[in-house]
Amino acid sequence: MESEIIRIALVDDHALFRSGIAALLKEFDDLMIVFEASNGKELQLLLPQHLPIDVVLMDIKMPGLNGFDTTEWISTHYPKTAVLALSMFDESIDIIKMLKAGAGGYLLKESSPEELYAAITAIHQNGFYSNELVSDQLIKSLKYGKHIEDWYEQYGLNQKELEFLRLCATELTYRQIAETMGVAERTVENYRQSLSEKLGIKNRVGLALFAIKNKLVSLGNETL
């Protein structure tokens, strides 16, 4: 029995990178790049002409239409098409923004061919891919979690911790969060440590996704 062919679109503004990925993926019989695009605008034109597309490999910082807005567009108009973010950077804000936009995983461009293949197949089969940057539980919670009434009482969170949790899902640095809250940076670090212990979440990405899951932050079109 022949394996299912996973149909892929590749979006990146660097032609050499696209060529390299295309050559790499030809080594896998069950993967096929259907088309390439240099930015989100080009993908918007090409995607309707080449359906179905199972997985979009999405660069983040592109001219014309960036990866965040393009991913949100795909999630809205083609929800059955999964998006895997590919980036040179492991910045927590970029990861949060891509997951909020609807990406099912985040992978660094320096990853091995085997990891890229594993990510593509996992995101096609499950809708998400977990690695050291993003845990599967966090993505599941974001994609499928249901709101829990009075969840903050369940976890014993106070109002300052709730405010800090909400601000974790913004582009503010910890220093800027401290200024916004009118407290010292040391106090913000205390909030982070307290939430880590109460929620069992060790990093800012996790805190931000927890805030999204529990509706402290909307999944709409707001600017982070």
Residue pairs with C-beta under 8 A, 6 or more apart in sequence:
3 29
3 30
4 30
5 30
5 31
5 32
6 30
6 31
6 32
6 54
6 55
6 120
6 121
6 124
7 32
7 34
7 50
7 52
7 53
7 54
7 55
8 25
8 31
8 32
8 33
8 34
8 53
8 54
8 55
8 56
8 57
8 120
9 33
9 34
9 35
9 36
9 37
9 43
9 46
9 47
9 50
9 53
9 55
9 56
9 57
10 18
10 21
10 22
10 33
10 35
10 36
10 37
10 56
10 57
11 36
11 37
11 38
11 39
11 40
11 42
11 43
11 56
11 57
11 58
11 59
11 62
11 67
11 70
12 18
12 21
12 36
12 38
12 57
12 59
12 62
12 86
13 38
13 39
13 59
13 62
13 63
14 59
15 38
17 59
17 109
18 36
18 38
21 33
21 57
21 116
22 33
22 36
24 113
24 116
25 31
25 32
25 33
25 116
25 117
27 113
28 117
30 121
31 117
31 120
34 50
34 53
35 46
35 50
37 43
37 46
38 62
38 64
39 62
39 63
39 64
39 65
39 66
39 70
40 62
40 64
40 65
40 66
40 67
40 69
40 70
40 73
41 64
41 65
42 64
43 56
43 65
43 70
43 74
44 65
44 70
44 73
47 53
47 74
47 78
47 81
51 78
52 80
52 81
53 78
53 81
54 81
54 82
54 124
55 81
55 82
55 83
55 84
55 120
55 123
55 124
56 71
56 74
56 81
56 82
56 83
56 84
57 84
57 86
57 120
58 67
58 70
58 71
58 83
58 84
58 85
58 86
58 98
58 103
59 67
59 86
59 87
60 66
60 67
60 68
60 85
60 86
60 87
60 89
60 94
60 98
61 67
61 87
62 70
65 73
67 85
67 87
67 98
67 101
68 97
68 98
68 101
69 101
71 83
71 85
71 98
71 101
71 102
71 103
72 101
72 102
72 221
74 81
74 83
74 102
75 83
75 101
75 102
76 102
82 104
82 123
82 124
82 127
83 98
83 101
83 102
83 103
83 104
84 103
84 104
84 105
84 106
84 107
84 119
84 120
84 123
84 129
85 94
85 95
85 98
85 103
85 105
85 106
85 107
86 107
86 108
86 109
87 94
87 106
87 107
87 108
87 109
88 108
88 109
88 110
89 108
90 108
90 133
92 203
92 204
92 205
92 208
93 171
93 224
94 106
95 106
95 133
95 134
95 205
96 169
96 204
96 205
96 208
96 209
96 224
97 224
98 106
99 106
99 134
99 139
99 142
99 205
99 209
100 142
100 169
100 212
100 217
100 219
100 224
104 123
104 126
104 127
104 128
104 129
104 139
104 143
105 119
105 122
105 123
105 128
105 129
105 130
105 131
105 134
105 139
106 131
106 133
106 134
107 115
107 116
107 119
107 129
107 131
107 133
108 133
111 119
115 131
118 129
119 129
119 131
122 128
122 129
122 130
123 129
127 143
128 136
128 139
128 140
128 143
129 139
130 136
130 137
130 139
133 205
134 205
135 206
138 205
138 206
138 209
138 210
139 209
141 209
141 210
141 213
142 209
142 212
142 213
145 213
145 214
147 214
147 215
148 154
148 214
151 214
152 162
152 214
155 198
155 199
156 198
157 165
157 195
157 198
160 181
160 183
160 191
161 191
161 194
161 195
161 198
162 216
163 181
164 177
164 181
164 188
164 191
164 192
164 195
165 195
165 207
165 210
165 211
165 216
166 211
166 216
166 217
167 177
167 180
167 181
168 177
168 204
168 207
168 208
168 211
169 207
169 208
169 209
169 211
169 212
169 216
169 217
169 224
170 177
170 224
171 224
172 180
174 185
174 188
174 189
174 192
175 185
177 188
178 184
178 185
178 187
178 188
181 187
181 188
192 204
192 207
195 201
195 207
196 202
199 206
199 207
199 210
201 207
201 210
208 217
211 217
212 219
